[in-house]
C-alpha cells in the first residue's frame, strides 16, 4: 500500500489487537504511521512513539474497501 499508485497510506484505517481496549482492538489512521520497519511499524500516539508488531494487525481498510483482514 505504501508504494501502490492507487492507494494513499494516510487514508487507511488499521485495526490491531490491543489487550485492554474495548473488544481487545484498537484502530488508527495511516496518518499516525511514522515508520514501517522490518518487523513492526511505529505510530505517533499520545505524544510518544509506539512500536506495533505486524502480527497484531487484524484489518487494513480505506474508505472504499477492505484491503486485508485476518482469516477467521
PyMOL commands that set and color helices and strands:
alter all, ss='L'
color gray80, all
select helices_A, chain A and resi 9-11+22-24+30-32+54-56
alter helices_A, ss='H'
color red, helices_A
select strands_A, chain A and resi 13-17+25-29+33-36+40-45+48-53+57-61+66-69
alter strands_A, ss='S'
color yellow, strands_A
deselect
rebuild
show_as cartoon
